[in-house]
Amino acid sequence: MMVIEAMNRAVVTIEPDETIESAAEIARATGAEHLLVLDEQTLVGIICACDLRAASPGDTVSDCMSLPVVTVRPDTPLEDVALTMEECAVGCVPVALGGLILGTVSDDELVRCGMGARHPHRHCHHRRTSRRAAPN
């Protein structure tokens, strides 16, 4: 099965300068566990429910988002995506073609297609880069 056959096309996005409170409200209202962070239509990060719970009041999305983001093409075999997600310890990968975001594949889609067990505490990305200054 190819990614295009299994992906979630209901992508939920947010801008990096939005507040965490705004992101949490969007996630609640849409039921989304992953929000793609777009800056002028360019994917710059991803924020998951775990990131929202760990954020401090007053944080912005860019303070808490994970980056860089692993993406896959719509013609990628779903088995390859499952391996990539496992190897990179990510819970969601955006599906992109030529810079256009077409959807996402998360643990939910893999489970629905019989390709693994749900990992509810897996972060959205294997490497988290924070823009906050290190404490002195």
Secondary structure by P-SEA (a helix, b strand, c coil): cccccccccbbbbbcccccaaaaaaaaaaacccbbbbbccccccccccaaaaaaccccccccccccccbbbbcccccaaaaaaaaaaacccbbbbbccccccccccaaaaaaacccccccccccccbbbbcccccc
